[in-house]
């Protein structure tokens, strides 16, 4: 048996993200059915590219984690909408933008794409770039004063994605310490650090200091409950 039913389900979930539907049960159900009608034929059509494993048993095992991922994303989506609306309407406009460096535990293309798109679809955050060499995302946040608050929901999504995509690492495992860009001494980067308040020109994160900008501005966050 092959993995195509699992990827069909994943494509249906991604369809919800791409469509950006209202967080109501009826709309979610309608769009999810449409996502299944779109995702399953595509997954079946490219089934020969999948490595045989798991099959229906694997799909049933990861289905609860896919549902938990969706619920966690929707909860953050609603919370972020309220937060951004408050910041826009507040007279003082409490906005403190920053670029965060986010090393990942997931390594498969599907899992990385899912996490990156979830970040971008959540109001207030945007995935700017991905560094394949260090398996790191560069995330722009509307409020970088508390990096841990930005990273926490992303780590929750990643915990579920580790199971859904049968990754090598497991939920709760620490985040690997990749060498940041521009360093050749084998140094490590923090789990998430605030960089310049203004994103790099042209969206190029090469202008971002992955260790957190100037001395005294660094704000590291531990992952997986460490």
N, CA, C and O of each residue as an XYZ file, in Angstrom:
904
protein
N       0.837     -1.196      0.000
C       0.000      0.000      0.000
C       0.877      1.254      0.000
O       2.022      1.230      0.450
N       0.321      2.329     -0.506
C       1.111      3.532     -0.657
C       0.570      4.664      0.195
O      -0.478      4.544      0.830
N       1.294      5.746      0.196
C       0.988      6.858      1.076
C       0.015      7.877      0.480
O      -0.308      8.872      1.129
N      -0.448      7.647     -0.728
C      -1.218      8.697     -1.395
C      -2.476      9.112     -0.631
O      -2.824     10.291     -0.694
N      -3.196      8.218      0.097
C      -4.361      8.709      0.857
C      -3.970      9.724      1.928
O      -4.709     10.673      2.188
N      -2.797      9.521      2.552
C      -2.344     10.457      3.574
C      -2.066     11.820      2.950
O      -2.460     12.850      3.497
N      -1.394     11.824      1.816
C      -1.082     13.088      1.162
C      -2.339     13.746      0.599
O      -2.413     14.971      0.504
N      -3.327     12.931      0.225
C      -4.602     13.509     -0.183
C      -5.262     14.252      0.957
O      -5.836     15.322      0.756
N      -5.182     13.682      2.173
C      -5.724     14.347      3.352
C      -4.942     15.617      3.670
O      -5.524     16.641      4.029
N      -3.613     15.543      3.536
C      -2.777     16.718      3.796
C      -3.105     17.835      2.805
O      -3.192     19.001      3.187
N      -3.285     17.480      1.547
C      -3.636     18.484      0.539
C      -4.988     19.125      0.846
O      -5.184     20.314      0.592
N      -5.915     18.346      1.387
C      -7.214     18.903      1.758
C      -7.063     19.917      2.882
O      -7.735     20.949      2.884
N      -6.180     19.628      3.842
C      -5.926     20.572      4.931
C      -5.244     21.825      4.392
O      -5.593     22.942      4.774
N      -4.267     21.633      3.500
C      -3.596     22.780      2.901
C      -4.578     23.640      2.096
O      -4.428     24.859      2.018
N      -5.574     22.993      1.504
C      -6.599     23.726      0.761
C      -7.295     24.730      1.672
O      -7.575     25.856      1.260
N      -7.578     24.321      2.919
C      -8.215     25.237      3.868
C      -7.326     26.442      4.126
O      -7.811     27.572      4.201
N      -6.016     26.204      4.262
C      -5.086     27.301      4.518
C      -5.040     28.257      3.326
O      -5.078     29.476      3.490
N      -4.957     27.686      2.131
C      -4.846     28.518      0.928
C      -6.115     29.325      0.699
O      -6.056     30.487      0.294
N      -7.253     28.711      0.956
C      -8.525     29.390      0.736
C      -8.778     30.479      1.760
O      -9.467     31.456      1.467
N      -8.224     30.323      2.973
C      -8.442     31.324      4.017
C      -9.914     31.479      4.365
O     -10.431     32.595      4.405
N     -10.595     30.355      4.619
C     -12.039     30.379      4.863
C     -12.353     30.924      6.250
O     -11.500     30.946      7.138
N     -13.598     31.364      6.415
C     -14.060     31.807      7.728
C     -14.047     30.629      8.696
O     -14.362     29.499      8.323
N     -13.678     30.912      9.946
C     -13.552     29.857     10.958
C     -14.919     29.485     11.524
O     -15.161     29.618     12.723
N     -15.817     29.014     10.642
C     -17.128     28.530     11.066
C     -17.247     27.072     10.657
O     -16.709     26.684      9.620
N     -17.940     26.251     11.447
C     -18.012     24.810     11.144
C     -18.540     24.512      9.747
O     -18.011     23.636      9.063
N     -19.582     25.233      9.312
C     -20.178     24.961      8.003
C     -19.195     25.264      6.881
O     -19.004     24.445      5.982
N     -18.568     26.442      6.931
C     -17.619     26.829      5.884
C     -16.411     25.909      5.869
O     -15.930     25.527      4.802
N     -15.915     25.549      7.056
C     -14.764     24.645      7.128
C     -15.116     23.288      6.533
O     -14.322     22.707      5.793
N     -16.306     22.782      6.855
C     -16.720     21.476      6.337
C     -16.863     21.518      4.821
O     -16.428     20.600      4.124
N     -17.477     22.591      4.311
C     -17.666     22.709      2.867
C     -16.329     22.751      2.130
O     -16.130     22.040      1.146
N     -15.417     23.593      2.618
C     -14.133     23.737      1.936
C     -13.268     22.486      2.106
O     -12.474     22.154      1.226
N     -13.424     21.792      3.237
C     -12.648     20.567      3.446
C     -13.081     19.491      2.458
O     -12.243     18.763      1.928
N     -14.393     19.385      2.206
C     -14.884     18.428      1.209
C     -14.337     18.786     -0.172
O     -13.912     17.908     -0.923
N     -14.350     20.069     -0.501
C     -13.784     20.499     -1.786
C     -12.299     20.156     -1.847
O     -11.793     19.707     -2.875
N     -11.603     20.377     -0.718
C     -10.184     20.039     -0.659
C      -9.934     18.564     -0.882
O      -8.957     18.190     -1.532
N     -10.816     17.710     -0.345
C     -10.683     16.269     -0.578
C     -10.896     15.928     -2.047
O     -10.184     15.095     -2.609
N     -11.882     16.575     -2.666
C     -12.166     16.322     -4.080
C     -11.011     16.767     -4.971
O     -10.778     16.187     -6.032
N     -10.292     17.797     -4.536
C      -9.132     18.277     -5.298
C      -7.886     17.489     -4.932
O      -7.118     17.101     -5.813
N      -7.675     17.245     -3.638
C      -6.437     16.653     -3.168
C      -6.274     15.177     -3.479
O      -5.179     14.740     -3.833
N      -7.360     14.389     -3.351
C      -7.234     12.948     -3.551
C      -6.888     12.580     -5.000
O      -6.027     11.726     -5.208
N      -7.527     13.189     -6.008
C      -7.098     12.864     -7.378
C      -5.648     13.238     -7.660
O      -4.938     12.510     -8.353
N      -5.208     14.380     -7.118
C      -3.809     14.782     -7.323
C      -2.873     13.786     -6.647
O      -1.891     13.340     -7.241
N      -3.191     13.439     -5.386
C      -2.347     12.501     -4.649
C      -2.305     11.139     -5.347
O      -1.255     10.497     -5.401
N      -3.441     10.705     -5.877
C      -3.487      9.421     -6.579
C      -2.706      9.490     -7.895
O      -2.039      8.530     -8.281
N      -2.795     10.626     -8.572
C      -2.123     10.772     -9.849
C      -0.609     10.704     -9.752
O       0.056     10.267    -10.691
N      -0.057     11.135     -8.614
C       1.406     11.126     -8.441
C       1.834     10.048     -7.448
O       2.915     10.131     -6.866
N       0.984      9.034     -7.255
C       1.238      8.013     -6.234
C       2.513      7.221     -6.488
O       3.105      6.684     -5.552
N       2.942      7.142     -7.750
C       4.141      6.359     -8.065
C       5.411      6.999     -7.500
O       6.456      6.351     -7.433
N       5.326      8.246     -7.101
C       6.498      8.910     -6.531
C       6.641      8.617     -5.043
O       7.666      8.946     -4.446
N       5.627      8.003     -4.437
C       5.674      7.757     -2.998
C       6.400      6.449     -2.707
O       6.348      5.494     -3.483
N       7.074      6.439     -1.569
C       7.723      5.208     -1.120
C       6.684      4.353     -0.411
O       5.977      4.871      0.453
N       6.553      3.059     -0.736
C       5.547      2.220     -0.083
C       5.762      2.158      1.419
O       6.860      1.846      1.880
N       4.715      2.454      2.187
C       4.766      2.348      3.645
C       3.423      2.744      4.208
O       2.621      3.408      3.551
N       3.194      2.326      5.432
C       2.065      2.827      6.198
C       0.717      2.459      5.658
O       0.040      1.591      6.208
N       0.314      3.103      4.591
C      -0.988      2.901      4.021
C      -2.105      3.392      4.918
O      -1.962      4.397      5.614
N      -3.222      2.675      4.898
C      -4.414      3.082      5.638
C      -4.146      3.124      7.133
O      -4.636      4.015      7.827
N      -3.375      2.169      7.634
C      -3.081      2.147      9.071
C      -2.345      3.413      9.490
O      -2.646      4.005     10.527
N      -1.384      3.818      8.678
C      -0.644      5.047      8.980
C      -1.558      6.266      8.901
O      -1.468      7.173      9.728
N      -2.443      6.281      7.896
C      -3.368      7.402      7.751
C      -4.268      7.527      8.972
O      -4.513      8.630      9.461
N      -4.755      6.402      9.459
C      -5.615      6.428     10.647
C      -4.836      6.863     11.882
O      -5.387      7.512     12.771
N      -3.563      6.509     11.938
C      -2.755      6.875     13.103
C      -2.484      8.373     13.154
O      -2.481      8.968     14.232
N      -2.253      8.991     11.985
C      -1.892     10.410     11.984
C      -3.105     11.319     11.863
O      -2.988     12.529     12.062
N      -4.267     10.760     11.540
C      -5.464     11.595     11.368
C      -5.769     12.444     12.603
O      -6.081     13.625     12.450
N      -5.693     11.890     13.835
C      -5.947     12.740     15.012
C      -4.962     13.899     15.126
O      -5.338     14.992     15.549
N      -3.696     13.667     14.750
C      -2.703     14.731     14.829
C      -2.958     15.797     13.760
O      -2.712     16.981     13.991
N      -3.449     15.378     12.595
C      -3.816     16.353     11.572
C      -4.969     17.218     12.052
O      -4.994     18.425     11.813
N      -5.941     16.582     12.743
C      -7.064     17.346     13.295
C      -6.590     18.303     14.385
O      -7.050     19.443     14.454
N      -5.674     17.845     15.234
C      -5.137     18.716     16.279
C      -4.358     19.877     15.684
O      -4.427     21.001     16.182
N      -3.613     19.603     14.612
C      -2.883     20.680     13.927
C      -3.864     21.729     13.432
O      -3.656     22.927     13.625
N      -4.929     21.277     12.797
C      -5.913     22.199     12.249
C      -6.563     23.034     13.353
O      -6.741     24.242     13.199
N      -6.914     22.391     14.459
C      -7.535     23.117     15.572
C      -6.565     24.134     16.181
O      -6.952     25.257     16.504
N      -5.294     23.723     16.334
C      -4.296     24.641     16.896
C      -4.081     25.831     15.967
O      -3.927     26.963     16.425
N      -4.072     25.572     14.664
C      -3.904     26.664     13.703
C      -5.094     27.619     13.735
O      -4.916     28.837     13.739
N      -6.298     27.072     13.757
C      -7.493     27.917     13.771
C      -7.570     28.754     15.042
O      -7.983     29.914     15.004
N      -7.174     28.168     16.161
C      -7.161     28.931     17.412
C      -6.193     30.103     17.323
O      -6.519     31.216     17.736
N      -5.004     29.851     16.784
C      -4.034     30.923     16.634
C      -4.490     31.939     15.604
O      -4.216     33.131     15.741
N      -5.188     31.473     14.566
C      -5.694     32.369     13.532
C      -6.688     33.371     14.116
O      -6.629     34.564     13.817
N      -7.595     32.876     14.945
C      -8.586     33.759     15.573
C      -7.908     34.728     16.531
O      -8.196     35.924     16.518
N      -7.005     34.210     17.363
C      -6.299     35.053     18.338
C      -5.492     36.135     17.639
O      -5.507     37.291     18.063
N      -4.784     35.770     16.569
C      -3.952     36.731     15.845
C      -4.799     37.800     15.162
O      -4.401     38.963     15.113
N      -5.954     37.422     14.638
C      -6.839     38.409     14.020
C      -7.271     39.462     15.029
O      -7.259     40.656     14.730
N      -7.650     39.025     16.213
C      -8.069     39.962     17.259
C      -6.898     40.858     17.670
O      -7.065     42.063     17.859
N      -5.709     40.258     17.807
C      -4.539     41.020     18.234
C      -4.162     42.085     17.211
O      -3.889     43.230     17.571
N      -4.147     41.705     15.938
C      -3.782     42.666     14.886
C      -4.830     43.772     14.780
O      -4.490     44.941     14.592
N      -6.105     43.399     14.903
C      -7.164     44.413     14.856
C      -7.001     45.424     15.992
O      -7.199     46.623     15.793
N      -6.643     44.944     17.167
C      -6.423     45.854     18.293
C      -5.266     46.802     18.011
O      -5.359     48.000     18.281
N      -4.173     46.267     17.467
C      -3.000     47.102     17.210
C      -3.304     48.163     16.145
O      -2.806     49.286     16.223
N      -4.113     47.804     15.163
C      -4.451     48.758     14.107
C      -5.370     49.861     14.636
O      -5.233     51.024     14.257
N      -6.298     49.492     15.506
C      -7.280     50.453     15.995
C      -6.792     51.260     17.196
O      -7.334     52.327     17.485
N      -5.765     50.759     17.901
C      -5.269     51.467     19.075
C      -4.616     52.783     18.649
O      -3.851     52.803     17.685
N      -4.905     53.882     19.353
C      -4.323     55.196     18.990
C      -2.800     55.191     18.973
O      -2.183     55.861     18.144
N      -2.192     54.435     19.887
C      -0.730     54.445     19.980
C      -0.067     53.494     18.981
O       1.156     53.507     18.843
N      -0.860     52.663     18.279
C      -0.320     51.702     17.312
C       0.859     50.927     17.894
O       1.992     51.105     17.447
N       0.607     50.061     18.895
C       1.706     49.328     19.551
C       2.303     48.260     18.640
O       1.980     47.078     18.751
N       3.179     48.699     17.739
C       3.814     47.796     16.787
C       5.327     47.861     16.976
O       5.924     48.938     16.951
N       5.933     46.694     17.164
C       7.380     46.603     17.358
C       7.917     45.489     16.459
O       8.257     44.414     16.953
N       7.999     45.726     15.151
C       8.348     44.655     14.208
C       9.766     44.134     14.408
O      10.658     44.858     14.848
N       9.946     42.874     14.075
C      11.259     42.236     14.177
C      11.289     41.019     13.269
O      10.248     40.483     12.890
N      12.493     40.592     12.927
C      12.707     39.365     12.160
C      13.249     38.311     13.108
O      14.245     38.539     13.795
N      12.595     37.158     13.148
C      12.995     36.075     14.031
C      13.659     34.963     13.237
O      13.238     34.635     12.128
N      14.697     34.392     13.817
C      15.384     33.252     13.221
C      14.834     31.983     13.882
O      14.918     31.826     15.100
N      14.276     31.089     13.078
C      13.567     29.933     13.624
C      14.116     28.626     13.053
O      13.669     28.189     11.993
N      15.075     27.993     13.732
C      15.533     26.663     13.299
C      14.396     25.656     13.433
O      13.589     25.727     14.360
N      14.348     24.719     12.490
C      13.265     23.740     12.464
C      13.746     22.350     12.854
O      14.918     22.008     12.697
N      12.800     21.554     13.369
C      13.059     20.135     13.606
C      12.557     19.292     12.442
O      13.147     18.258     12.129
N      11.470     19.723     11.793
C      10.984     18.999     10.612
C      11.961     19.202      9.460
O      12.613     20.241      9.360
N      12.055     18.199      8.596
C      13.017     18.292      7.492
C      12.417     17.937      6.133
O      13.014     18.246      5.102
N      11.271     17.307      6.110
C      10.671     16.964      4.818
C      10.087     18.213      4.165
O       9.683     19.154      4.848
N      10.048     18.209      2.837
C       9.560     19.375      2.100
C       8.113     19.700      2.455
O       7.756     20.865      2.625
N       7.277     18.656      2.565
C       5.874     18.881      2.880
C       5.721     19.545      4.243
O       4.954     20.497      4.388
N       6.446     19.049      5.241
C       6.319     19.577      6.595
C       6.809     21.022      6.668
O       6.168     21.866      7.294
N       7.943     21.307      6.032
C       8.481     22.665      6.047
C       7.515     23.625      5.352
O       7.278     24.732      5.835
N       6.961     23.198      4.223
C       6.005     24.040      3.496
C       4.759     24.297      4.331
O       4.241     25.414      4.349
N       4.278     23.276      5.020
C       3.089     23.431      5.862
C       3.336     24.442      6.978
O       2.503     25.316      7.219
N       4.476     24.327      7.657
C       4.793     25.254      8.750
C       4.956     26.674      8.201
O       4.412     27.627      8.760
N       5.705     26.808      7.108
C       5.947     28.140      6.536
C       4.650     28.808      6.102
O       4.458     30.000      6.340
N       3.756     28.051      5.466
C       2.484     28.627      5.022
C       1.582     28.962      6.201
O       0.864     29.961      6.172
N       1.616     28.136      7.232
C       0.805     28.420      8.418
C       1.230     29.733      9.064
O       0.391     30.509      9.522
N       2.535     29.977      9.098
C       3.047     31.232      9.658
C       2.571     32.418      8.826
O       2.114     33.423      9.371
N       2.681     32.297      7.497
C       2.297     33.398      6.619
C       0.796     33.673      6.670
O       0.376     34.828      6.598
N      -0.009     32.630      6.792
C      -1.460     32.804      6.814
C      -1.976     33.350      8.137
O      -3.125     33.783      8.223
N      -1.145     33.334      9.160
C      -1.544     33.874     10.458
C      -1.264     35.374     10.481
O      -0.115     35.777     10.295
N      -2.271     36.211     10.701
C      -2.053     37.667     10.720
C      -0.976     38.061     11.729
O      -0.932     37.549     12.848
N      -0.114     38.977     11.308
C       0.944     39.462     12.190
C       2.280     38.799     11.979
O       3.292     39.291     12.478
N       2.317     37.692     11.252
C       3.580     37.008     10.983
C       3.681     36.675      9.496
O       2.674     36.490      8.813
N       4.926     36.603      9.013
C       5.174     36.338      7.594
C       6.480     35.572      7.450
O       7.510     35.994      7.975
N       6.443     34.448      6.742
C       7.667     33.717      6.434
C       8.379     34.427      5.291
O       7.867     34.494      4.173
N       9.574     34.960      5.582
C      10.315     35.734      4.600
C      11.212     34.874      3.726
O      11.325     35.111      2.524
N      11.855     33.866      4.332
C      12.822     33.070      3.576
C      13.088     31.777      4.330
O      12.794     31.654      5.519
N      13.652     30.815      3.604
C      14.044     29.536      4.187
C      15.481     29.241      3.796
O      15.836     29.295      2.619
N      16.307     28.929      4.791
C      17.706     28.589      4.555
C      17.832     27.071      4.609
O      17.797     26.481      5.689
N      17.978     26.438      3.445
C      18.041     24.977      3.387
C      19.301     24.440      4.052
O      19.293     23.337      4.597
N      20.385     25.214      4.009
C      21.651     24.741      4.579
C      21.550     24.540      6.083
O      22.115     23.588      6.623
N      20.833     25.429      6.763
C      20.694     25.335      8.215
C      19.287     24.915      8.643
O      18.999     24.842      9.837
N      18.413     24.640      7.672
C      17.024     24.260      7.951
C      16.370     25.288      8.875
O      15.859     24.953      9.943
N      16.401     26.545      8.435
C      15.954     27.660      9.263
C      14.985     28.549      8.500
O      15.194     28.842      7.323
N      13.924     28.976      9.176
C      12.997     29.952      8.621
C      13.321     31.334      9.163
O      13.747     31.478     10.309
N      13.114     32.356      8.328
C      13.216     33.743      8.754
C      11.803     34.310      8.774
O      11.151     34.416      7.735
N      11.342     34.670      9.950
C       9.941     35.052     10.156
C       9.861     36.507     10.590
O      10.512     36.914     11.552
N       9.057     37.289      9.875
C       8.801     38.672     10.276
C       7.568     38.703     11.159
O       6.530     38.141     10.812
N       7.689     39.363     12.304
C       6.577     39.474     13.244
C       6.236     40.935     13.472
O       7.123     41.785     13.547
N       4.943     41.224     13.581
C       4.497     42.591     13.825
C       4.902     43.063     15.215
O       4.988     44.264     15.471
N       5.152     42.100     16.120
C       5.575     42.434     17.480
C       6.663     41.456     17.894
O       6.377     40.311     18.245
N       7.911     41.910     17.852
C       9.037     41.065     18.216
C       9.530     41.294     19.621
O      10.613     40.828     19.977
N       8.756     42.005     20.437
C       9.200     42.288     21.808
C       9.227     41.031     22.665
O       9.973     40.962     23.642
N       8.414     40.032     22.307
C       8.372     38.769     23.049
C       8.489     37.618     22.055
O       7.470     37.049     21.663
N       9.701     37.260     21.637
C       9.869     36.193     20.638
C       9.256     34.870     21.072
O       8.750     34.119     20.237
N       9.294     34.579     22.357
C       8.765     33.306     22.834
C       7.274     33.178     22.538
O       6.796     32.093     22.205
N       6.545     34.277     22.658
C       5.108     34.248     22.371
C       4.848     33.965     20.895
O       3.835     33.354     20.555
N       5.740     34.398     20.020
C       5.602     34.138     18.588
C       5.954     32.695     18.271
O       5.293     32.056     17.452
N       6.993     32.179     18.915
C       7.510     30.853     18.603
C       6.632     29.741     19.184
O       6.512     28.674     18.581
N       6.023     29.976     20.334
C       5.296     28.913     21.038
C       4.250     28.218     20.176
O       4.268     26.989     20.098
N       3.328     28.946     19.518
C       2.356     28.227     18.681
C       2.985     27.516     17.488
O       2.493     26.475     17.054
N       4.074     28.076     16.955
C       4.743     27.429     15.825
C       5.331     26.093     16.255
O       5.271     25.115     15.510
N       5.898     26.050     17.454
C       6.447     24.789     17.968
C       5.339     23.763     18.196
O       5.561     22.565     18.019
N       4.151     24.219     18.586
C       3.019     23.305     18.743
C       2.648     22.690     17.403
O       2.437     21.481     17.306
N       2.568     23.533     16.356
C       2.296     23.008     15.012
C       3.375     22.008     14.611
O       3.085     20.957     14.039
N       4.605     22.345     14.915
C       5.712     21.486     14.502
C       5.662     20.138     15.210
O       5.996     19.117     14.609
N       5.250     20.115     16.478
C       5.108     18.852     17.198
C       4.147     17.918     16.470
O       4.426     16.731     16.306
N       3.012     18.465     16.035
C       2.044     17.645     15.305
C       2.593     17.240     13.942
O       2.387     16.108     13.505
N       3.289     18.153     13.266
C       3.838     17.849     11.944
C       4.895     16.748     12.018
O       5.027     15.959     11.083
N       5.640     16.684     13.103
C       6.645     15.630     13.267
C       6.005     14.249     13.210
O       6.589     13.306     12.675
N       4.794     14.135     13.769
C       4.085     12.857     13.762
C       3.398     12.625     12.416
O       3.461     11.530     11.856
N       2.743     13.667     11.907
C       1.994     13.526     10.650
C       2.894     13.075      9.509
O       2.504     12.230      8.704
N       4.106     13.642      9.438
C       5.004     13.342      8.328
C       6.069     12.311      8.695
O       7.030     12.105      7.954
N       5.883     11.663      9.857
C       6.777     10.576     10.270
C       8.243     11.005     10.212
O       9.086     10.337      9.613
N       8.517     12.143     10.856
C       9.869     12.699     10.845
C      10.807     11.912     11.777
O      10.362     11.138     12.625
N      12.094     12.131     11.596
C      13.094     11.445     12.419
C      13.007     11.893     13.874
O      13.047     11.062     14.782
N      12.888     13.206     14.103
C      12.732     13.716     15.458
C      11.283     13.569     15.900
O      10.378     13.438     15.076
N      11.082     13.593     17.200
C       9.756     13.406     17.773
C       9.347     14.635     18.573
O      10.198     15.442     18.945
N       8.032     14.786     18.845
C       7.582     15.934     19.645
C       8.312     16.002     20.980
O       8.484     14.994     21.665
N       8.736     17.210     21.332
C       9.467     17.399     22.577
C      10.964     17.320     22.433
O      11.689     17.716     23.346
N      11.461     16.809     21.288
C      12.905     16.775     21.065
C      13.439     18.205     20.934
O      12.753     19.080     20.403
N      14.659     18.439     21.416
C      15.222     19.799     21.309
C      15.498     20.172     19.867
O      15.667     19.313     19.002
N      15.540     21.472     19.627
C      15.816     21.984     18.289
C      17.312     21.887     18.013
O      18.113     22.330     18.835
N      17.709     21.314     16.869
C      19.139     21.294     16.523
C      19.689     22.713     16.445
O      18.957     23.654     16.141
N      20.972     22.859     16.720
C      21.622     24.165     16.703
C      22.419     24.317     15.409
O      23.581     23.916     15.352
N      21.809     24.893     14.368
C      22.542     25.066     13.106
C      23.504     26.230     13.190
O      23.286     27.170     13.955
N      24.583     26.170     12.395
C      25.499     27.305     12.312
C      24.807     28.415     11.554
O      24.329     28.175     10.446
N      24.728     29.636     12.104
C      24.064     30.719     11.396
C      24.805     31.146     10.151
O      25.987     30.849      9.984
N      24.101     31.849      9.274
C      24.709     32.321      8.029
C      25.911     33.204      8.316
O      25.909     34.025      9.233
N      26.933     33.005      7.502
C      28.094     33.864      7.618
C      29.086     33.416      8.670
O      30.110     34.070      8.867
N      28.798     32.279      9.373
C      29.726     31.807     10.389
C      30.369     30.513      9.936
O      29.699     29.639      9.386
N      31.640     30.391     10.159
C      32.370     29.193      9.760
C      33.051     28.531     10.942
O      33.819     27.584     10.773
N      32.766     29.040     12.162
C      33.442     28.492     13.332
C      32.610     27.434     14.039
O      32.960     26.993     15.134
N      31.495     27.020     13.407
C      30.679     25.980     14.011
C      29.810     26.486     15.125
O      29.272     25.682     15.886
N      29.644     27.813     15.261
C      28.818     28.361     16.322
C      27.368     28.000     16.128
O      26.984     27.498     15.073
N      26.548     28.256     17.151
C      25.145     27.878     17.094
C      24.274     29.102     17.157
O      24.676     30.160     17.641
N      23.060     28.932     16.650
C      22.089     30.017     16.658
C      21.043     29.751     17.705
O      20.775     28.587     18.003
N      20.433     30.777     18.285
C      19.364     30.569     19.239
C      18.133     30.027     18.542
O      18.016     30.113     17.319
N      17.200     29.459     19.329
C      15.976     28.905     18.757
C      15.205     29.965     18.004
O      14.722     29.709     16.901
N      15.081     31.138     18.568
C      14.439     32.248     17.862
C      14.992     33.528     18.433
O      14.958     33.729     19.647
N      15.502     34.403     17.580
C      16.105     35.638     18.067
C      15.592     36.800     17.260
O      15.363     36.685     16.056
N      15.411     37.922     17.926
C      14.941     39.119     17.229
C      16.107     39.751     16.496
O      17.194     39.915     17.050
N      15.867     40.104     15.240
C      16.883     40.800     14.449
C      16.482     42.260     14.358
O      15.781     42.761     15.237
N      16.916     42.957     13.302
C      16.575     44.358     13.157
C      15.073     44.545     13.161
O      14.334     43.685     12.682
N      14.616     45.666     13.700
C      13.183     45.935     13.734
C      12.627     46.071     12.331
O      11.468     45.731     12.092
N      13.425     46.559     11.403
C      12.995     46.677     10.017
C      13.490     45.476      9.237
O      14.665     45.127      9.351
N      12.623     44.811      8.427
C      13.063     43.680      7.626
C      14.080     44.116      6.589
O      14.105     45.281      6.194
N      14.934     43.177      6.137
C      15.946     43.531      5.145
C      15.302     44.047      3.871
O      14.216     43.607      3.491
N      15.970     44.973      3.218
C      15.459     45.521      1.971
C      15.381     44.424      0.925
O      16.271     43.587      0.773
N      14.250     44.478      0.205
C      14.069     43.503     -0.862
C      13.743     42.126     -0.355
O      13.699     41.181     -1.143
N      13.502     41.969      0.984
C      13.146     40.675      1.526
C      14.312     39.724      1.602
O      14.099     38.524      1.771
N      15.541     40.202      1.487
C      16.708     39.328      1.522
C      17.198     39.209      2.950
O      17.680     40.195      3.508
N      17.091     38.021      3.573
C      17.510     37.877      4.961
C      19.007     37.860      5.138
O      19.489     37.720      6.262
N      19.777     38.002      4.038
C      21.221     38.069      4.224
C      21.611     39.296      5.028
O      22.683     39.333      5.630
N      20.730     40.316      5.039
C      21.005     41.505      5.822
C      20.585     41.370      7.260
O      20.684     42.331      8.023
N      20.104     40.167      7.664
C      19.643     39.949      9.028
C      20.755     39.310      9.838
O      21.399     38.363      9.388
N      20.977     39.832     11.034
C      21.932     39.210     11.946
C      21.223     38.092     12.688
O      20.436     38.377     13.590
N      21.472     36.795     12.340
C      20.709     35.708     12.927
C      20.967     35.515     14.397
O      20.248     34.742     15.031
N      21.947     36.167     14.976
C      22.172     36.024     16.411
C      21.414     37.037     17.209
O      21.534     37.063     18.434
N      20.618     37.894     16.551
C      19.744     38.780     17.308
C      20.105     40.237     17.214
O      19.657     41.013     18.057
N      20.881     40.658     16.251
C      21.175     42.079     16.094
C      22.317     42.501     16.992
O      23.267     41.746     17.196
N      22.226     43.723     17.534
C      23.297     44.268     18.335
C      23.303     43.645     19.710
O      22.308     43.069     20.151
N      24.434     43.766     20.384
C      24.587     43.211     21.715
C      23.572     43.846     22.655
O      23.413     45.066     22.698
N      22.879     42.971     23.419
C      21.871     43.455     24.345
C      20.472     43.342     23.773
O      19.498     43.465     24.515
N      20.342     43.107     22.448
C      19.032     42.975     21.835
C      18.645     41.509     21.658
O      17.519     41.211     21.261
N      19.565     40.594     21.946
C      19.306     39.188     21.681
C      18.272     38.650     22.643
O      18.290     38.958     23.834
N      17.346     37.821     22.099
C      16.317     37.233     22.931
C      16.114     35.806     22.505
O      15.342     35.554     21.579
N      16.781     34.848     23.146
C      16.678     33.444     22.787
C      15.480     32.803     23.434
O      14.997     33.261     24.470
N      14.987     31.713     22.806
C      13.850     30.982     23.332
C      14.152     29.512     23.228
O      14.648     29.067     22.193
N      13.877     28.743     24.247
C      14.084     27.313     24.199
C      12.906     26.655     23.542
O      11.812     27.219     23.500
N      13.119     25.458     23.023
C      12.051     24.780     22.271
C      11.666     23.507     22.986
O      12.406     22.956     23.801
N      10.465     23.066     22.637
C      10.010     21.754     23.107
C       9.908     21.668     24.600
O      10.029     20.570     25.145
N       9.692     22.767     25.303
C       9.509     22.753     26.742
C      10.809     22.742     27.505
O      10.804     22.588     28.726
N      11.985     22.912     26.779
C      13.270     22.936     27.486
C      13.413     24.222     28.277
O      14.429     24.429     28.941
